[in-house]
């Protein structure tokens, strides 16, 4: 299981990304004051047990703005999914974990890459440490 809270586990996250550079990244951008995010976090974290080859990352945009790049995130939760080819999903998603489960199950190495989001999350994490 690979779940990291970027605010508290940045060095462990960096080490994990270096050890597994091809891991599917599933990041949730949130804000501590957001009640929806507070309720969503435990189910998002539990999702790591269903996708042991993925790396799930909880990012508080106010505490870790360097992981947001130039993006202006206004809706919570906003999710970013990147595979070895790049970003395959970026945008707000209703906080129903089953929607995210189905989305993750549908992703493959042939999923189309989109030009959206903060950029290469691996590079942003590396630059933040």
C-alpha positions as CSV (number, residue, x, y, z in Angstrom):
1,X,0.0,0.0,0.0
2,X,1.4,3.4,-1.0
3,X,-0.4,6.4,0.4
4,X,1.4,9.6,1.2
5,X,0.3,12.9,2.7
6,X,2.6,15.3,0.9
7,X,2.6,17.7,3.9
8,X,3.9,15.1,6.3
9,X,5.5,12.4,4.1
10,X,7.3,14.4,1.4
11,X,10.7,12.7,1.8
12,X,9.1,9.2,2.0
13,X,7.1,10.1,-1.1
14,X,10.2,11.2,-2.9
15,X,12.0,7.9,-2.0
16,X,9.0,5.9,-3.2
17,X,8.8,7.7,-6.5
18,X,12.5,7.1,-7.1
19,X,12.2,3.4,-6.3
20,X,9.1,2.9,-8.5
21,X,9.3,5.5,-11.3
22,X,6.6,3.8,-13.4
23,X,4.0,3.7,-10.6
24,X,0.5,5.1,-11.4
25,X,0.1,8.4,-9.5
26,X,-3.2,9.3,-8.1
27,X,-3.2,12.7,-6.4
28,X,-6.0,14.4,-4.6
29,X,-5.7,18.2,-4.3
30,X,-7.6,19.5,-1.3
31,X,-7.7,22.1,1.4
32,X,-7.7,21.5,5.1
33,X,-10.7,23.8,5.6
34,X,-12.9,21.9,3.1
35,X,-15.4,19.6,4.9
36,X,-15.9,17.6,1.7
37,X,-12.2,16.8,1.6
38,X,-12.1,16.0,5.3
39,X,-14.8,13.4,4.7
40,X,-13.2,12.1,1.5
41,X,-9.7,11.6,2.8
42,X,-10.2,8.3,4.7
43,X,-11.9,6.6,1.7
44,X,-9.2,8.0,-0.6
45,X,-6.5,6.6,1.7
46,X,-8.2,3.2,1.9
47,X,-8.2,3.0,-1.9
48,X,-4.5,2.4,-1.7
49,X,-5.2,-1.2,-0.5
50,X,-7.2,-1.8,-3.7
51,X,-4.5,-0.6,-6.0
52,X,-1.2,-1.7,-4.4
53,X,0.8,-0.8,-7.6
54,X,-0.4,2.8,-7.5
55,X,0.9,5.7,-5.4
56,X,-1.9,7.7,-3.8
57,X,-0.9,11.2,-2.7
58,X,-3.0,13.7,-0.6
59,X,-1.9,17.3,-1.4
60,X,-3.2,20.3,0.6
61,X,-2.9,23.1,-1.9
62,X,-2.3,25.7,0.8
63,X,0.4,23.8,2.6
64,X,2.1,22.4,-0.5
65,X,1.6,25.1,-3.2
66,X,4.8,24.0,-5.0
67,X,3.0,20.8,-5.9
68,X,0.3,22.6,-7.7
69,X,2.5,24.3,-10.3
70,X,0.7,27.2,-12.0
71,X,-2.8,25.7,-11.6
72,X,-5.6,27.6,-9.9
73,X,-7.5,24.9,-8.2
74,X,-11.0,26.1,-7.2
75,X,-13.0,22.9,-6.9
76,X,-12.4,20.2,-4.3
77,X,-11.6,17.4,-4.5
78,X,-9.6,17.8,-7.7
79,X,-7.8,14.7,-8.9
80,X,-4.7,14.1,-11.0
81,X,-3.8,10.7,-12.4
82,X,-0.5,10.2,-14.2
83,X,0.9,7.0,-15.7
84,X,4.4,6.5,-17.2
85,X,3.2,8.5,-20.3
86,X,1.8,11.6,-18.6
87,X,-1.4,12.9,-17.3
88,X,-4.4,10.7,-18.2
89,X,-7.0,12.5,-16.0
90,X,-7.2,15.9,-14.3
91,X,-10.2,17.7,-12.9
92,X,-12.7,17.9,-10.1
93,X,-14.6,14.7,-9.2
94,X,-17.6,14.2,-6.9
95,X,-16.4,12.6,-3.7
96,X,-17.8,9.2,-4.4
97,X,-14.9,6.8,-4.2
98,X,-16.6,4.3,-6.5
99,X,-16.2,6.8,-9.4
100,X,-12.5,7.0,-8.8
101,X,-12.3,3.2,-8.5
102,X,-13.9,2.8,-11.9
103,X,-11.7,5.5,-13.5
104,X,-8.5,3.9,-12.1
105,X,-9.6,0.5,-13.4
106,X,-10.1,1.8,-16.9
107,X,-6.6,3.3,-17.2
108,X,-3.9,1.5,-19.1
109,X,-0.6,2.3,-20.8
110,X,-2.7,3.1,-23.9
111,X,-4.8,5.7,-22.2
112,X,-4.6,9.0,-24.0
113,X,-2.4,11.7,-22.5
114,X,-3.9,15.1,-21.9
115,X,-2.4,18.5,-21.6
116,X,-3.9,19.5,-18.3
117,X,-3.0,19.9,-14.7
118,X,0.1,21.1,-12.9
119,X,2.6,19.1,-15.0
120,X,4.8,16.2,-14.1
121,X,4.0,15.5,-10.5
122,X,7.2,13.5,-10.1
123,X,9.3,16.5,-11.1
124,X,7.3,18.8,-8.8
125,X,7.8,16.5,-5.8
126,X,11.6,16.2,-6.6
127,X,11.9,20.0,-6.8
128,X,10.0,20.4,-3.5
129,X,12.5,18.3,-1.5
